[in-house]
Amino acid sequence: MKRFWKWMLDHAWAVIGIFVILTAFMVLGARQIRQDASAGAMNPDHSAIVELNDRIDKAFNTGRSEIFVLHAPDIYAPGRLDEIRVITKNLEAIEGVKKVTSLATTTMMVDKDGVLTTSEMLGEGEPSPEQIAAIRKYIEGNYILKTGLIVAKDGRSTNIMVEFDDAADLPTIATRMERAVSGSWTGSYDLAGIPTIESAMLATIRRDLPLLAGLAILVIFALFLLNFRSALGALMPLLQIVMATVWGAGLFGWIGLKFQALTIIAPIAILAVGSSFTLHLLGRYFLELSRGLEKKRAILRMLEETGLGVFVSGLAIAASMTTFLLSDLGMVRGLGAFAALGVASSMLMSLSLLPALLAVLPRPRPRLRLEGDSGLSRRLDGLGLFVGRHPKAILLVGGAILLVASFGIFRIVPNTSLIGFFRSDSSVIKGMRAVDRAFGGSTSVKMLIDGDLQDPGLLKAMLAYQEDVRSIPGMASSTSIASLMRTIHEALTGEKGLPGSRDLVAQELLVYQSSGTVDDLATMTNLDYTEGLVTFIVPRMSTHDTEVLFVRLKDLAKRDIGDRAKVSFAGDILSETAIEEVIIHDFIISLTLALALVILIDSLIRSLRAALVTISVLMFTIVLQYGILGIFNLPFNLATALAGALAIGVGDYAIHFTVRYMEERRGGKSPEAAVRHALATSGRSVFFTALTIGGGFAVMTFSQFMPVATLGSVMVITVAIVGLATLSLLPAACLVFLRNPISRMEVENDAHVSFIG
Amino acid sequence: MRMSLSSAKAAAALLGILSIARLSAQSLSGQEVMDRYYGTAKPKTSIVTMSMVISKNGRELSRTLKTWRSGDSNKGEVEKSMMKFLSPADIKGSGFLSLKKADGSTESLLYLPALGRVRRLSSGASDQDSSFFGSDFSNRDIGGFVESDFDYENKGLSEGFYRIEATPRRDLGYSMLVYYIDSSDFLQKKVEYYRAGKLAKTELLSYAEVQGYRQPLEILMSSVSGSTTTLKMSEYSLDSGFPEQLFTERYLKQ
């Protein structure tokens, strides 16, 4: 290995040239990356609820739709209904729009003087004051409409639902639809459909990627400057970690993966983790230079002494990121692939490109005191003395903190709902809340009912069920073939009830069918009336609240419908609970695997005991991470679920510390002296690495995608915890559990042969 | 390769014939093609059994009706039609009576045996655009159009069919219809229905010779939303005559 590195340093320009060519190839790969902000991309691959949701969408024509909510002091004021009519016509004319449901397309079924009139609520031209009064009376008296399905109960808002082709180009159709509304509606309006959510996600990706990556590069550069006190010293590692990020992106692009909202974490993680590799290596390089070694010899010493730590931690981090590939969520797999490829690239570059760059650049003048006599080193030396005297007390304090944090874990409330993705002041959330206020909900829960829908008994049970559900606080209107039958029967007979016989049900349905379009019943029942859909309008809520509602809905269904029919539930908010199940599963799998991989890799290269001592610090950090989530009511979501595995990535300085400690022990120092010396030297790297990684992750708090922003905060805390634990708990653990470390490499080679020897 | 003189003459003659045929085909205006279509012989009265199968998402709904028709609104007569559902059992006996005048106005009555009452349906334009008993056909599609409802333009002859674009002169629920008229018998074999400039549904028709008339045997209407309705006609009885009191409320209830 040493011979290889010597050869590499002798051919430094060739090595740099190879990396430049490969980077150009990776740039081409990065240009292949496509963005994916579709709401469906968030769903797990295998979920009964998601699959049922898709089946319902196909069977009942309830696909992608946009909801416009139009506000006015009085929807029934002169001119307003005509505006709605014009908007409806304009929306219908847009290419890709399948169906528009609004006041203009709602069917009015009126039986007057023996003549049954069924017509669209708004005909041609502006309705007269008498017609407006009739429309208002109809809406306020109709069994379904009076619950505020299409005009809010206060008469100040109305909604328009636009269903469009799955194949339609989203940004184009969203722009056209909004233009159709804004061009004719003179009041205010809100949006709460899938296009709005997906457009916001796309805008977030496009805004966050350059902003966060740019900020992370700036912060890391500033911290490199602070550490190395030289522009060249800061630029060189920066160039390397940016190149590693480009490699990660290039490989991600060449594989053909799509960039999603969560993928934004990957470049930031690569930059942060990559900076750790270079900080450790360059810290050692400058140390060797300050000791008077000539440049090439200092580079070789850097590789010999710190290369092992970088190699072990690079492998361990990349391996922990690959555990994300086991996820059922494409979004998490994408993040794992990008991060693993980038971290592996960064490790490769740290051990090849960085030494080559150092070899061709002039020997830097030492501008900082690295050993012994700097203020930081003195404090670290003091800390080493303290730890050497009280290792068990430190471990006891650590144990007590762990116990408190453990209680916090039980307070964690998962939330993978869509409302948790955006900031509360974002236009998406404001729109959803406005729709929730006006209509009691901006999304729906769908109940698939499998039974004889022409059976008056079942219809009665369904209607009773819908009434019971409406009495649940926060629940709004609902629609089904039962509530429609109730409306038809009243229009035809004047009776406020359901038809009493199967034949009457069939014949009243025949009347209704002859008054609308072929698709009018398609959203409520299939053709042979064996499968129906009950749609409940519900507000957006946390997944916890959804689960509570779900239990209530199932209990009521059991009571009201019983054995008359088989029922099953789906809907966007229930799909969100499916995401929650998957991330909890992913969390357990990825964390267990990541920890196992780190132990395996470390014990194969060094020793099992060293690996266990190192991992104890990481486990301490992970317990604290999730304890803090619980104590401070931070959400356990798509991103924070990954914080544990990421902690293994940022905690690589624990590996560097034990490597250094073992090196000092090999050199013949006593355990206490080895800890003291390791702290005085590695401590500085730990401090600056923590600062740099923390700074890198801190920029994520500026993300508009809330899971990423929350993860940013959690990672800053994580970095601080790992840093503190590495400087206190880990030395104490070394003194108690790793007094006589045995390196596998030493046993296999020679007591004085290091990893690369 | 060299072409012989006789071959060249034959080719020229063939080209000439084809050109004349093409010129002749194109010389017919859209109105003239549709005159021929509307001018095809039609029976004065008809009794037909019609099976209707609506299909969507792999599910089917079947109904059977018997229809009685007389009159032709294109000739200024009142077009009368009576429909009685024969199956399924839960709607058996339900009836629909429609009287369509030459001015396009329609009077419709519906009888539901389970209710035991006849309902008079309003004759607004939207009723005509409504679905024909939940099928992909609208009431207007079933009733047929009046020739003078449209302006016609011949868009050319291709594979034996005239492509006629029909633009409505008044609101007929569609922005345009495209007829494919068979140049051999001047019957419509395919019709495309457009709403707001977008294709809404397509109708395919096949015919058979019945008692000296070319009558529709099967009609398939496919909506872009994915549903289809197939009408199959059988038990034709043409020009057999029936009493005028058939088209009354009293008979509807029987």
Interface residues (C-beta under 8 A of the other chain):
Chain A: K58 A59 N61 K89 E92 A93 E95 K98 K99 D111 G114 V115 L116 T117 T118 S119 E120 G123 E124 Q454 L492 T493 P499 S501 R502 D503 L504 V505 A506 Q507 E508 L509 L510 V511 Q513 S514 S515 G516 T517 V518 D519 D520 L521 A522 N526 L527 D528 T530
Chain B: I54 S55 K56 N57 R59 E60 L61 F85 P88 D90 I91 S94 F96 L110 L112 P113 A114 L115 R119 R120 L121 S122 G124 S126 D127 S130 S131 F132 F133 G134 S135 D136 N139 D171 R195 A196 G197 K198 S223 S225 S227 T229
